[in-house]
Amino acid sequence: MIMASSGIAAQSLREHLLQTLPKDLPFLTEIRFLLAAHDIGKADERFQRKVTGEPVEYRHADGSYEYLSKELGDNVLNWLVRSHHNPDSVQFEFFKEQSVSIPKLFTDEIGIAALKDKLPINKVYTPAEILFLFSCLKYFDRSDRYYHINNSERPLLQIPLSLAKIEDFRNSLKKGARNKVYNDLWAAIGSFHWGNKKTCFIKSPTGSGKTLSALRLALKDKIKKLVYVAPFLSITSQVSNQLKNIFGESEVVDFTSLGQDDKCESLDNGFLEYSFTKPITIITAYKFVEGMFFSLPITYGYLNSTYRPDFVGTDKWGNYHVFESKGYSSGYRKATMIHAKQQVSRIAAINGKAPDTRVACVFDIRNNIKGYIEDPDGNERGINIEFNLDTVIKEYYSYFEPEWLEGAEKIDRNGHKFYVKNLFDNVFYGISVEVYNILREEEIKKGELIEAIDEIPKDESESYSIGLDGIIAFFSQ
């Protein structure tokens, strides 16, 4: 038997490579191929000797890369396979040939040839697409290893039981908490049918039961594993308590409340590990993206998330600004303001220059919103963040590469032109034509970019959202 690993984690290579995937996963063909091929180098006899404990100099990821290079030629998928044990990013670097030998019987058994024939060989992938494929490869590779080592089933919700728990929780609420809007939303969700749809937008006032309704909606689609992504820590805390009351603490992990003592490779990328352990994971949008995608344009050094401010920005004159904002429905607390001030004061310099502005905000959102704002001094012994602004801008807009423009249409919104494409279902996503053209120049003129964004008309429509970055998203029937 050809083995993928030995000892307590012993597993056959065939079992490791042939994984079941969701049928509606984006780039399904490429991901199937990557998972089947990423450890194909382990079928080489040198790795099989290595598994038995023999000291053999052989790197299986390089062996997989060499085999695929012969099969596919120069293809970005080969480099993703070669890089899948790198901690941060895809490595396009010098390769040392190893003369790999993979038994044809084994490649036939896992269906490499059939998968290869379905690949879009000449497709040019954008950086964002490459990053997505790389993250999926690492996610499924590591999740398979996690479940195998722990000899555990994937943690999933029981649909009928979970729906009953939600109904019981709703019925336990005081009658005054279930007003007409609450009941109307619940009824609307009850009559909703997914069909071929993949996305549903719920717009309803605060306190009208959006969380319960969203859960009911997901379970109606037979979804057995949930990731609840919220924009703010205050919301994740509220939702975490509510979901633990409904489903029990054993079913929910609140990633935002984990501390440095929790067993996890790193809190920055640990969301992947924690999402394996329980059927419901709660996380902020920033941590979700940071945990799913393994490359970020800015390195904070030893500035962990507890001391990291919300926002570091620059204006068209090259001045730097640091902001931290917190909001709680439990009211204003002085300790919260002290923490916010510590976070912005922690940044001593950005690219060697002290920030022109440091702002700490705390908002009391119990009834009417009331804000408290302070401008603390800096800390000369704090952190100096180093990053190349041009690189940050290019990374930020990397989704809109020239290849993305193929198939895009130009629309006019409030007298301003946008390139847009259908993202999925009836959701469209795009970018200002003027902003796009500035980004295509060899040297990005940051002042022109900011001025171009400033000139984009504001849009108050419920269906359209135009961001402060020149990016547009809208929902259209």
C-alpha positions in Angstrom: 0.0 0.0 0.0 1.3 3.5 -0.9 1.2 5.6 2.3 0.7 9.3 2.9 1.9 9.3 6.5 3.0 6.9 9.2 2.8 6.4 13.0 -0.3 7.6 14.9 -1.4 9.6 11.7 -0.9 6.6 9.4 -3.1 7.0 6.3 -3.0 5.6 2.8 -2.2 8.1 0.0 -5.3 7.1 -1.9 -7.5 7.9 1.1 -5.9 11.3 1.6 -6.1 12.4 -2.1 -9.7 11.4 -2.9 -11.8 13.8 -0.9 -15.5 14.6 -1.2 -16.2 18.3 -2.0 -19.3 20.4 -2.1 -20.7 20.4 -5.6 -21.3 24.1 -5.8 -17.7 25.1 -4.8 -16.2 27.8 -7.0 -13.4 26.5 -9.3 -14.5 22.9 -8.5 -12.5 21.4 -11.4 -9.2 23.0 -10.4 -9.7 22.3 -6.7 -10.5 18.6 -7.4 -7.3 18.4 -9.4 -5.2 20.2 -6.8 -6.4 17.9 -4.0 -5.8 14.7 -6.1 -2.4 15.9 -7.3 -0.9 17.9 -4.4 0.8 14.8 -2.7 1.3 12.7 -5.8 5.0 13.0 -5.1 4.6 10.8 -2.1 4.0 7.8 -4.4 7.7 8.0 -5.3 9.6 5.1 -3.8 12.0 7.5 -1.9 9.1 8.9 0.1 7.8 5.4 0.8 11.2 4.6 2.3 11.1 7.9 4.2 7.7 6.9 5.7 9.3 3.7 7.2 11.9 5.9 9.0 14.8 5.6 6.5 16.8 8.9 6.3 16.1 9.9 2.7 16.6 13.4 1.3 13.4 14.0 -0.7 10.8 16.7 -0.7 7.4 15.3 -1.8 6.0 18.8 -2.8 8.9 19.2 -5.2 8.2 15.7 -6.5 4.6 16.5 -7.1 5.6 19.7 -8.9 8.0 17.9 -11.2 5.4 15.3 -12.1 2.8 17.9 -12.9 5.2 20.0 -14.9 5.6 17.0 -17.2 1.9 16.5 -17.4 0.7 20.2 -17.7 3.8 22.2 -18.8 4.3 25.5 -17.2 1.0 26.0 -15.2 0.3 28.1 -12.1 -1.5 25.0 -10.6 1.9 23.3 -10.4 3.3 26.1 -8.3 0.3 25.9 -5.9 1.0 22.2 -5.4 4.7 22.9 -4.8 3.9 25.6 -2.3 1.2 23.9 -0.2 3.5 23.5 2.8 4.7 27.1 2.8 3.3 29.0 5.7 2.3 32.2 3.9 2.2 32.4 0.2 2.8 30.8 -3.2 6.6 30.5 -3.9 7.6 31.0 -7.5 11.3 30.2 -7.1 14.2 28.1 -8.5 13.4 24.4 -8.6 15.9 21.6 -8.2 15.0 18.5 -10.3 14.6 15.3 -8.4 13.8 12.8 -11.3 10.6 11.7 -9.7 9.0 8.3 -10.6 5.2 7.9 -10.0 3.6 4.5 -10.7 1.1 4.8 -13.5 -1.2 2.3 -11.8 -1.5 4.7 -8.9 -2.2 7.8 -11.0 -4.8 5.8 -12.9 -6.4 4.8 -9.6 -6.9 8.3 -8.4 -8.0 9.6 -11.9 -5.3 12.2 -12.6 -5.6 11.9 -16.4 -9.4 12.3 -16.3 -9.1 15.4 -14.1 -6.4 16.9 -16.2 -8.6 16.6 -19.3 -11.2 18.8 -17.7 -8.8 21.6 -16.7 -8.9 25.0 -18.4 -5.2 24.6 -19.3 -4.8 28.0 -20.9 -6.8 30.0 -18.3 -5.1 33.0 -16.9 -5.9 33.4 -13.2 -6.0 36.7 -11.4 -4.0 37.1 -8.2 -7.2 36.9 -6.1 -8.2 33.6 -7.9 -4.7 32.1 -7.3 -5.0 33.0 -3.6 -8.4 31.5 -3.4 -7.3 28.2 -5.0 -4.2 28.1 -2.7 -6.3 28.7 0.4 -8.7 26.0 -0.6 -5.9 23.5 -1.2 -4.4 24.2 2.2 -7.8 24.2 4.0 -8.9 20.8 2.6 -5.4 19.3 3.1 -5.2 20.3 6.7 -8.8 19.5 7.5 -8.4 15.9 6.2 -5.3 15.5 8.4 -7.1 17.0 11.4 -10.0 14.6 11.2 -7.8 11.6 10.4 -5.4 12.2 13.3 -8.3 12.8 15.8 -10.3 9.9 14.3 -13.3 12.1 14.3 -16.3 12.8 12.1 -16.8 16.3 10.7 -18.9 18.2 13.2 -22.2 18.9 11.7 -25.6 20.2 12.8 -28.6 17.8 12.9 -31.1 19.7 10.8 -34.5 18.7 12.4 -33.1 18.9 15.9 -31.5 22.3 15.2 -34.7 23.7 13.7 -36.6 22.5 16.8 -34.1 24.3 19.1 -34.5 27.5 17.2 -38.3 27.3 17.4 -38.1 26.5 21.1 -35.9 29.5 21.7 -38.2 31.8 19.8 -41.2 30.6 21.7 -39.4 31.2 25.0 -39.0 34.9 24.2 -41.4 37.3 25.9 -44.4 38.3 23.8 -43.3 41.9 23.7 -40.0 40.9 22.0 -41.9 39.3 19.1 -43.5 42.4 17.6 -45.2 42.6 14.2 -42.0 43.1 12.2 -40.4 40.2 14.1 -43.4 37.9 13.2 -43.6 39.1 9.6 -39.9 38.4 9.0 -40.2 34.9 10.6 -43.2 34.2 8.3 -41.3 35.4 5.3 -38.4 33.1 6.0 -40.8 30.2 6.6 -42.3 30.6 3.0 -38.9 31.2 1.4 -37.6 28.5 -1.0 -33.9 28.4 -2.1 -34.4 26.7 -5.4 -31.3 27.4 -7.4 -30.5 30.5 -5.5 -27.3 30.8 -3.4 -27.7 34.2 -1.8 -30.4 35.8 0.3 -30.4 39.4 1.6 -32.3 40.1 4.8 -32.9 43.8 5.6 -34.8 44.4 8.8 -34.6 46.8 11.8 -32.5 46.1 14.9 -34.3 43.7 17.3 -36.5 42.1 14.6 -34.9 38.7 14.8 -32.4 38.7 11.9 -30.1 36.3 13.6 -32.7 33.6 14.3 -34.2 34.1 10.8 -30.8 33.7 9.1 -30.2 30.5 11.1 -33.6 29.2 10.1 -32.9 30.2 6.5 -29.5 28.3 6.4 -30.9 25.2 7.9 -33.7 25.1 5.4 -31.0 24.8 2.7 -29.8 21.7 4.6 -26.6 23.5 5.6 -25.0 21.6 8.4 -22.0 23.7 9.1 -22.2 27.5 9.7 -19.7 30.3 9.8 -21.4 33.5 11.2 -19.4 36.5 10.0 -20.1 39.9 11.7 -18.6 43.3 11.1 -17.9 44.2 14.8 -16.7 42.4 17.9 -19.7 43.7 19.9 -22.0 41.8 17.5 -20.0 38.6 17.6 -20.2 38.6 21.4 -24.0 39.0 21.4 -24.5 36.4 18.7 -22.1 34.0 20.5 -24.2 34.2 23.7 -27.4 33.7 21.8 -26.3 30.7 19.8 -24.8 29.0 22.8 -28.2 29.4 24.6 -29.9 27.8 21.6 -27.5 25.0 20.6 -25.2 24.6 23.7 -21.6 25.6 24.2 -20.4 22.3 22.7 -21.7 23.3 19.2 -20.3 26.9 19.0 -16.8 28.3 18.9 -16.4 32.1 19.1 -13.1 32.7 17.4 -13.0 36.4 18.4 -12.9 35.4 22.1 -9.9 33.0 21.9 -6.8 34.0 23.7 -3.1 33.4 23.2 -3.3 30.3 25.5 -5.7 28.5 23.3 -4.1 25.7 21.3 -3.8 27.0 17.8 -0.8 27.4 15.4 -1.5 31.2 15.3 -4.5 33.4 16.1 -4.0 35.1 12.7 -4.5 31.9 10.6 -6.0 29.7 13.3 -9.6 30.2 12.1 -9.0 27.2 9.8 -8.1 24.9 12.7 -11.0 26.1 14.9 -13.5 25.8 12.1 -12.8 22.0 12.1 -13.8 21.5 15.7 -17.4 22.6 16.0 -20.4 23.0 13.6 -20.8 26.7 14.3 -18.0 29.3 14.1 -18.4 33.0 14.9 -15.9 35.4 13.6 -15.4 39.0 12.5 -15.2 39.8 8.8 -11.6 40.9 9.1 -10.5 37.7 10.9 -12.5 35.6 8.4 -10.6 37.0 5.4 -7.3 36.9 7.3 -7.9 33.3 8.3 -9.1 32.0 4.9 -6.5 33.8 2.8 -2.9 33.2 3.7 -1.2 36.3 2.3 -1.7 39.9 3.5 0.0 43.0 2.1 0.9 44.5 5.6 3.0 42.7 8.2 2.4 43.9 11.8 5.4 42.2 13.3 4.6 41.3 16.9 1.6 43.6 17.0 -1.1 41.0 17.7 -4.8 41.5 17.3 -5.4 42.6 20.9 -3.3 45.7 20.4 -3.9 46.3 16.7 -5.9 49.4 15.8 -8.8 49.2 13.4 -7.5 51.4 10.7 -4.2 52.8 9.5 -4.6 55.2 6.5 -2.9 57.8 4.5 -4.3 60.9 2.7 -3.3 62.4 -0.7 -0.6 64.6 1.0 1.2 61.5 2.4 0.1 62.1 6.1 -0.7 59.0 8.2 -3.7 58.5 10.5 -4.5 55.8 13.0 -8.1 55.0 14.3 -9.7 52.7 16.8 -13.4 52.5 17.3 -15.5 50.4 19.7 -19.2 50.1 20.3 -21.2 48.3 23.0 -24.9 47.9 23.7 -24.0 47.5 27.4 -23.0 51.2 27.6 -19.9 53.3 27.9 -17.0 52.0 30.0 -13.9 53.9 30.9 -11.8 50.8 30.6 -12.9 50.4 27.0 -11.7 53.9 26.2 -8.4 53.2 27.9 -7.9 50.1 25.8 -8.8 52.0 22.6 -6.3 54.7 23.4 -3.6 52.1 24.1 -4.2 50.5 20.6 -3.7 53.8 18.7 -0.9 55.0 20.9 0.9 51.7 20.3 1.8 52.9 16.7 4.9 55.0 17.1 5.6 55.4 13.4 4.5 54.3 10.0 7.3 54.0 7.5 9.5 55.9 9.9 7.0 58.9 10.2 4.9 59.6 13.3 1.1 59.6 12.6 -0.5 63.0 12.1 -3.7 61.8 13.8 -4.5 59.3 16.5 -8.2 58.9 17.3 -9.8 56.6 19.9 -13.6 56.3 19.8 -16.1 54.4 22.0 -19.8 54.4 21.2 -22.7 53.7 23.5 -25.4 52.1 21.3 -28.0 51.2 24.0 -30.7 53.5 22.7 -29.6 56.7 21.0 -26.1 56.4 19.8 -23.6 58.5 21.9 -19.9 58.7 21.0 -16.9 59.5 23.1 -13.7 60.6 21.1 -10.2 61.2 22.5 -6.9 61.9 20.8 -4.1 60.3 22.8 -0.4 60.9 22.5 1.9 58.4 20.8 4.3 56.1 22.5 7.9 56.5 21.3 8.7 52.9 22.3 5.8 51.6 20.3 5.7 49.8 17.0 7.0 51.1 13.7 4.9 49.7 10.9 6.7 49.3 7.6 4.9 48.8 4.3 5.1 49.9 0.6 2.0 51.9 -0.1 2.1 51.2 -3.9 2.2 47.5 -3.0 -0.7 47.8 -0.6 -2.8 49.6 -3.3 -2.0 47.0 -6.0 -2.8 44.2 -3.6 -6.0 45.8 -2.5 -7.2 46.2 -6.1 -5.6 43.0 -7.4 -9.0 41.4 -8.1 -9.4 43.9 -11.0 -6.6 42.7 -13.2 -6.8 43.2 -17.0 -8.1 39.6 -17.4 -11.0 40.5 -15.2 -12.1 43.1 -17.7 -12.9 40.4 -20.2 -16.7 40.0 -20.2 -17.3 43.1 -18.1 -19.9 45.7 -19.1 -19.8 49.4 -18.7 -22.7 51.1 -16.9 -23.6 54.6 -16.0 -24.6 55.3 -12.4 -25.5 58.9 -11.4 -23.4 60.2 -14.3 -20.3 58.1 -13.4 -19.0 55.1 -15.4 -18.3 51.7 -13.9 -17.0 48.4 -15.2 -19.2 45.6 -13.6 -19.5 41.8 -13.8 -22.1 39.4 -12.5 -20.5 37.9 -9.3 -23.2 35.3 -8.6 -27.0 35.1 -8.8 -28.2 38.7 -9.2 -25.2 40.3 -7.4 -23.0 42.5 -9.5 -19.5 43.8 -8.5 -17.2 46.3 -10.3 -15.0 49.4 -10.2 -15.1 53.0 -11.4 -13.7 53.3 -14.9 -11.6 56.3 -13.9 -10.1 54.5 -10.9 -9.4 51.4 -13.0 -7.5 53.4 -15.6 -5.4 55.1 -12.9 -4.5 51.7 -11.5 -3.4 50.5 -14.9 -0.7 53.1 -15.1 2.9 52.0 -14.6 3.3 54.3 -11.6 0.1 54.9 -9.5 -0.4 58.6 -8.8 -2.0 58.4 -5.4 -3.2 62.0 -5.4 -5.1 61.4 -8.7 -6.5 58.2 -7.3 -7.9 59.9 -4.2 -9.3 62.8 -6.2 -11.0 60.4 -8.7 -12.6 58.5 -5.8 -13.8 61.8 -4.2 -15.5 62.8 -7.4 -17.7 59.7 -7.5 -21.3 60.7 -6.7 -22.7 59.3 -3.5 -25.6 56.8 -3.9 -28.4 56.5 -1.3 -30.2 53.6 -3.1 -31.0 50.5 -1.1 -29.9 48.2 -4.0 -26.6 50.0 -4.7 -23.4 50.4 -2.6 -20.5 52.6 -3.8 -17.6 52.4 -1.5 -15.0 55.0 -0.6 -12.5 53.0 -2.7 -14.4 53.4 -6.0 -15.8 49.8 -5.9 -19.5 49.3 -6.6 -21.7 46.4 -5.5 -25.4 46.1 -6.3 -28.3 43.7 -6.4 -30.4 43.6 -9.6 -33.4 41.5 -10.6 
